Amino acid sequence: AQSVSQHNHHVILSEAASLELGCNYSYGGTVNLFWYVQYPGQHLQLLLKYFSGDPLVKGIKGFEAEFIKSKFSFNLRKPSVQWSDTAEYFCAVNQWTDKLIFGTGTRLQVFP
Amino acid sequence: DADVTQTPRNRITKTGKRIMLECSQTKGHDRMYWYRQDPGLGLRLIYYSFDVKDINKGEISDGYSVSRQAQAKFSLSLESAIPNQTALYFCATSDATSGRVEFFGPGTRLTVL
């Protein structure tokens, strides 16, 4: 079965620390990859996406992600987190079915 | 103005009751989706529709039904609610021009007692 794995379930950081959240998927072939963010009490918002081209994708609020096809990974990074980055982060993948498959999410807490 | 709206935003009901959650969108997208979110499980797809005459089961459709009344409206029904259907429900939309990016509604928090 198709699946998306986010191995970090809960991450706690201090402001200015660097962030890397892991995402691995189980498909072969062409995929579209996404990171969504859900701030407390809010709906999901797109952070960034990868369809093709440069495997290093830059998104909003200083986030970036790198697609490594050989590792089936699409890890999310930010060099210096802020308190306002406290949220839940979801990796998602779709292939040719046009259905998004989500990971279980990573809860990020950033302390001042 | 919100592009994807959901009603109600919160609902508490009792076991066995019929519940309908509604979703409307003004984005003009042809594809609409219903997900449920549970802590530690992420979002799971319940049903999806690629146009008005198209309805497809998702990962966890048992106990749910949907109706696509128009391109802009997609309703989710729980025919006989049970406590393990307590969750946060999200509607989402997409179309080919959005690059398969799904836009989400604000969510409906449903509690079944």
Interface residues (C-beta under 8 A of the other chain):
Chain A: Q6 H9 N32 F34 Q42 H43 L44 Q45 L46 K49 F51 F90 N94 D98 K99 L100 I101 F102 G103 T104 G105
Chain B: R31 Y33 Y35 G40 L41 G42 L43 R44 L45 Y48 F50 G58 F90 A92 S94 G99 R100 V101 E102 F103 F104 G105 P106 G107
